[in-house]
Amino acid sequence: MVAVLESNANSNLVGQLNSGFNESNILNGNGTISRTNSGCGYVSSTSAAMTDEPCVSCTTFNILAPIYKRLDQKNQSVRESNFRAVWLSRNQKILNWLLHERSSIICLQEFWVGNEELVHMYQQRLGDAGYVTFQLARTNNRGDGLLTAVRKDYFTVLNCRELLFHDCGDRVAQLLHVQSALPFSQNRKGTAQQEFLIVNTHLLFPHDSCLSVVRLDQVYKILQYVEQYQRENKLNLMPILLCGDWNGSKSGHVYKFLRSQGFVSSYDIAHQYTDSYADAHRWVSHRNHRGNICGVDFIWLCNPIKSRKPLKKSWSEAVFGIIKCQLQKASLVENDAFAFLKADNNDNFITYSAFCEALRQVNLIGLPYGLSSQETEDLWMQVDINGNGVVGYEEFKRSIWNSECSEPREENCSERTGDSEQGLEEEAIGFNVKKAVLFPREAEKGSWPENYSLSDHAPLTVVFSPVRIQGSQRVTRL
């Protein structure tokens, strides 16, 4: 179950990216920055930006809460939160970096909401720089949470919703509905002010493979709520940005699930990387507590589309993928997997009770963080294709073993650009990915520098520009 809280606020766009910045430019004390590098790309000047093509910049950054930062590998109980001067200095440097970037939108994870001094510092410095901020604590007093900041001179925040998952990880998410304060473009009806939805979240860390279904469920709940919010508010087609620490790589079930719903990884689009295995490890954004480096921080983009694979179908395909992985880890091939699912049934089919027992044995139900009874029934309805109450071998192969959480089929957009006898197609404003950068730059080459100290995550900044698209078209590459 997801609890939703609502707040309204007014708040706003145009942020620039200076890719020549390095950590040595950040100073302590009053927060000033020595800009010794000329850099390249976008200059940090609002006035200059306003004369160029309008753009939106977004930064996502897990800033590593001091309560989690280990200072002594031999004594894991020694945390940065015990040393005020240390955590204060590091977070001042983080703020210096963020204010140097001056992104339109800032999404932070592991924000230490439990420390009033740190919260006040972020609110004051971001507020003085022209941002309106929204923070959300994880449930059960975990100590950290989320902070989303929006440039209020370029955006109006129409609504802010808080999603509380109440799951084993006490995870939460923020949803902001924003509108550009200035018109972005001209359409058939005149000037248009762009609206879009922003989600900031931090998924559960996969301490155990059985937690894959929890992480998948968190994303499923987010997309369910986004659909519900759009439906209840009768919103026109608009782009969606999902930002945060997804605690999973491009080879994971969450990645495939989002791709099946029409989302693209902005960083991969900007660098022309594909979903292939060869491109899966070209970049990294995190060095975890085990010392492993991986790419887990994403800004997902879904442009306005009318037709999309049904959400429940995509979710079911993703869960079936998890089931198959669990069976393969037990060294079960196709025939053995079918035999495992049908259990002691002498007939050549799987019953619902046997299906549930198999899910219990692979730790997908029967635990506090497993699938709910309703979700289990929904899965059964997907796998029982002919609806006769049992699942035969062919149904098993089609629904579970050979099921893929695939990207929706592309449409031939070239045939839909003109006017039709029924009238004009609905027009919407989407986003084109212009640039995407990770800091430090070594992360873009798949390595992690030892002298990087802001966090155990690399901030990801993406610059978007508005683009007009037909409302019924599916845009996968801009």
ABEGO torsion letter per residue (X at the ends): XBBBBBBBBBXXXEBBBBAABBAAABBBEAGBBBBABAEBEBBBBAAAAAABBBBBBBBBBBAGBAAABBABAABAABBAAABAAAAAAAAAAAAAAAAAAGBABBBBBGBBAABAAAAAAAAAAAAAAGBBBBBBBBBGGAGBBBBBBBBAAABBBABBBBBBAGBAAGBBBBBBBBBBABBABBBAAEBBBBBBBBBBBBBBBBABAAAAAAAAAAAAAAAAAAAAAAAAAGBBBBBBBBBEBAGBBAABAAAAAAAAAGBBBAAAAAAGBBABAAAAAABBABBBAAGBBBBABBBBBBBBBABBBBAAAAAAAAAAAAAAAAAAAAGBBAAAAAAAAAEABABBBBBAAAAAAAAAAAGABGBAABBBAAAAAAAAAAABAAGAGBBBAAAAAAAAAABBBBBBBBBBAAAAABBBAAEBBBBBBBBBBABBBBOBAAAAAGBBBAABAABABBBBBBBBBBBBBBAABBBABX
